[in-house]
């Protein structure tokens, strides 16, 4: 499909941020966006990179009533030589198509979606910050737009992509987080949509996240929804534990998001000679291993932070330290290996990096 480009008028351009230390995350957006429409019987059409603007929605648009909304998150990175890179973008597109299938939404043509990302990023490349750890966040989204009430799949959809500069995830340094284990709330159940990057999954997590924040914790560590004993994922990321010589992460059982960073961590760790196991892990095993000292490290893995060290876990009224509350050597090594691939600092033995400019 040919993608049309319509540039914003010069007089309507937004001022670009000058202080990269104040970028934050998800509050600044560029001058352009990509949009593409779908109609049953016609397929995808009207692919345009055009000016950033509000989306007109009928009050009866089905995304507002029945939750047909999915999205992805990836980044564009600027290397020290000024080059612009993407990191495994096709994996995000493929995961979005998996989410679309589960929510009865139309799949995207991989080549068209990737070309849309490339065109938009290149058009807005002057917005990509240059500081260490900064990047351009890319948010592809699909929503049901047919104006109709009645529980069924929509016949019309809008796919759009917005981008914006984001600051370093660790502006004060690479430091461990504290996570809160809850038995009061659950995120997802097998057979549901836990493996999809769907808006409903995040809405369901808000109250638990708010509760954890009020208690001084950064993220929620979710347990399985049936027995409330097996670890699943943490906040908006996947979770890893280092027991002795074994790096362990919960298996993709249908209620866990198959993270692109999760897969990257597994592949790099195995290439480095680590024994990586995808298996069920109970919270009791975590507590016992923390108490005995067999739990050496823990970290979350996701697009925003790459890997985020976990230094403390709160469970049923008690706090458990991991590695003395400090970042472990495996966590730090994995963080910098992925970071250096993303920014073009080292060779990419996996072929994950795409150079745009």
N, C-alpha and C positions, 0 to 999 in steps of 0.2 A: 504494500500500500504506500502511495506517495504521501509524504508528510509536508504540508504547507507551512511556511513560516511567515508570520505577520509581526513585524517589530513594533514595539511600543513607541509612541511619539516622544521625541527628545525632551519636550517640556514636561512630560509626565513621569520621567525617570526618578526613582527614589535615590536619596543620598546614600552612598555606601558607608558602612561602619568604618571608623578610623581607629578605634581602640579595640583590638582583638581580645583584650582581657575582659571586655564587657559583653561579649557575644552571647554568652549563655547558651541555651538549647531551645530551639523550636519557637522563637519569638520574632525572628527576622526572616522575611521572604523577599525573593528577588523580583525583577520587573516582568518576568515572563513565566508561563506555565504551558503544559501540554494538555490537550483535551481530545477525546475521541468518543463518538457516540455509537450506541448499539440499538438496533431495533429488530425484533423477531421477524424473520422472513427476509431481512435485508443484510444482517450481519453488521460488522464494524464499519464505520464510515466517518467522514469529516475529521480526519486526523490533522490537528493544527498545533503548532507552537505559536502562541500568541501572547498578548498582554495579560498579566496577572489581573484577575477581576473576580468579583463575587459570582457565585453560581446561582442562577435562578432555579428555585424549586417550588413546585406546586405543593400546597399544604397537604395534599393527599399522596405525595410521592412515597412509594412503598418502602424506601429505606428508612423513613421516619416512623413507620408503623410496625414493620416486621423484621427489621434488623439486617436486611441484606446489604452489608457493608464490609468490605475487606480492604486490607492495605499491606504495604511492605515498608521496609526501612533499609536503606543502604547509603553509602557515602561516596563522594568524589574527593580525591586527595591531591594536594599540590606538593610535588617533590621539591627538594632544595634547588634543583636546576630549572624550576618553573614548569616542569611537565605536569600534566593532569592525568590521574589514574582512577580507574574503577577497580573494585575488588569483587570478583565472582558474581557479577550482576545477573548472569543467566540463572544462577541458583535461586535468586530472589524472584525472578519471573516465573520459574517453574514451581516454586512454592506458592506463588500467588495463584497459579492455575490450579494447583491442588486445593487451595482454599475455595476457589470458584466452583470447582466440581462439587465439593461438599455442600455449598450453599446454593446450588442450582443456578449459578451465574455463568455467563458465557466466558469461555477461555480466550486468552490473548494469543495472537500469533507471536512467537518468541522473537523472530527477527524484527517485526514492527515495533514491539515493546522496547527491545534493546536499542533500536535506532532512535526511538523517541527520547530515551534517556540520554543517549549520546548527543543528539542535537540540542536538547535543552541545556545540558551541562556546558557544552562548548559555547553556546550563545551567552551563557551567564558566567563564563569562566573568570571574569574579572571580580566576581563576588567571592571566589574561593579564597579563604584566608591563607596566610603564609606561615603563621606561627606553628611551633612544634605542638602536635596533637590536635590542631584545629582542622576543620574540613568543611565540605558542603554536604549537608544532609539532604537526601532524596526521598520523597514520600509519594510513591505510586498508590492510588486509591481507586476503588470501584464501588459505585453506589447504584441502587435500584431507583429509577426515576419515573417509572410509569405512575400517573396519577390514578390510583384505584385502591379501594378498600376491599379486602378479602384475602384470606391467608392462602397464598399461592406464589410461585415465582413471578417476578416482574417480567414484562415483555420488552422493557426498555432500560438501558443502563448508560452510565457515564463513567468513563475511565479518565482519570486526570493525574498529572504529576506536578507537584510543587517542590521547589528547592530553596534552601537558604543556608547561610553561613552559620556554623556552630563552633563554640569554643572548645578548648581542651577539656576532656571529661574530668581530669585530675588537675585543676588549676593550682592546687596547693601541694601537688605531689601524689605519687602512687602509694596510697595508704589503704589499710584494711577497713572493711565495713562491718557493721553489726547487723545481724539478721534475726528476725522474729518468727518463731514457728507457731502456727495457729492450728488448733483443732476445732475452733468455732466456725471458721469459714473454709470453703473449698473453692478451688478454681474451676475444675473441669472433671468430667467422669468419662470413662471409656465408652465409646459409642456416641459421644457428644461432639462438640466442635473444638475441643482443647488443642488439637493438632493444627488448627487453622489460625491464621493471623486475622481474626475477625474482631470487629469493634466490640461485640457483645462480651468477648472474653475479658477485655480490659475494663469494661463497666462493672463486671462481676468482682473485680479485684480491688476496686477503689476503697471500699469500707475497711477491708483488712489492712490495706496500705496506710490509710489514715490512722487507724488504731495503732499500728506499728510505729508510725512517725510520732504520735503523741507520747509514746513510751521511750522515744529516743533511738529507735532502730531505723535503719536505712531501707530495708527490703523485707518482704515476707517470704519465708520458705514454705512452699505448699506441700501438703501431704495428700495421699490418694483419697478420693472421695468416698470409698467404700469402707475400708478398715481404719482410715485415719492413722496409718502407721508408717507407710512407705513414702520416702522423699520423692518429689516429682520435679519441680523447678523452682527457681527463686525470682520473685518480682517479674521482670520482663526478660529474664535470661535463663539459660540452662545452668545446671550446677555440677561441679566436679569435686571429688574428694580424693586425697592421696593417703592411702593406708600402706604404710611401709613401702614396699616396692611396687605397689599397684595403684594406678590412677583409675578411679571408678566414676561412672556417670549413669543415671537411671536410663533404662532402655526406652526407645520410642514405642510406647504401647498404645498410642491412640489419644492419650490425654495430655501429651507433652508436645510443645512446638518443636519441630525439627530445625533447630537453629543452624544457620550457615556458619556462624562462628564456632558453634559446637562441633560441627563436622571438620572445620579447619583445625581446631585444637586436637581432635583425635588423630587426624592424619599427620600433623607435625610431631605430636608426642610419639607416635609409633615410629616415625622416621628417625627420631632421636633415640630410639631403642627402649622407650618406656613401655611397660605392659599396661595396655588400656583395656578395661573391661566395662561392657555395658550390661549392668545387672541391677536387680532390685536391691535397694538399700533401705533399711528401716531406720527410723529416727532413734530407736533404741541402740542400733549398732553405732550410730554417730555419737550418741551420748557415751556409750561404753568405751569407744575408741578414743574419744576426747579425754575421758577420765584416766584411761590407762596410758595415754601418750602415743597410741598407735595411729591416731589421726594426725598426720604430719602437716597437711595443708588443705585448704578448701578455697574454691574460687567460682565466681559466676562467669559465664561466657555469653556475650551478646554484641550486637553491632555498636551500640553507644560507647561502651567502655573497653571493648575487646575482651580482656579478662579483668575481673574485679576481685581482689583478694578478700576473703572473709576471715576476720580475726576473732569473731565472737558469735555464739548462737544462744538465743534465749528460748528455753523450752520448759513449760509448766513451772514457772516461778523461779527458775535457776538459770544462771549464765554459765556457759562453757567456753573456755578459751581454746583457740586453735593456734598452734605454733607460738604460744606466748603472746597472741594478739598481733603478731608481726607477719609481713609478707614473706612467703616461702620462696626458695630458689626455683622450684618448678614453675610456680605462678609467674614469677618475674621473667624467666627465660621465655615462656610461651608468649607473654605479653609483647616483649620486644621483638621476637621472631615474626609475629604476625604484623606488628606495627611497621617493621622495616620492609616487609614485602609490600604493604599497602602504600608506603610513601616512596617506593622505588629505591630504597637505600641498599638493598641486597638482591642477590639473584632470587628468582622465583622458580624453584624446581618443580612446582605443581602446575604452572601455567594458569594461575588464578588472576594475575594482574593484567588489565587492559589499558594500554597507553592511548590517550585520546589526542594529546597535543604536546 
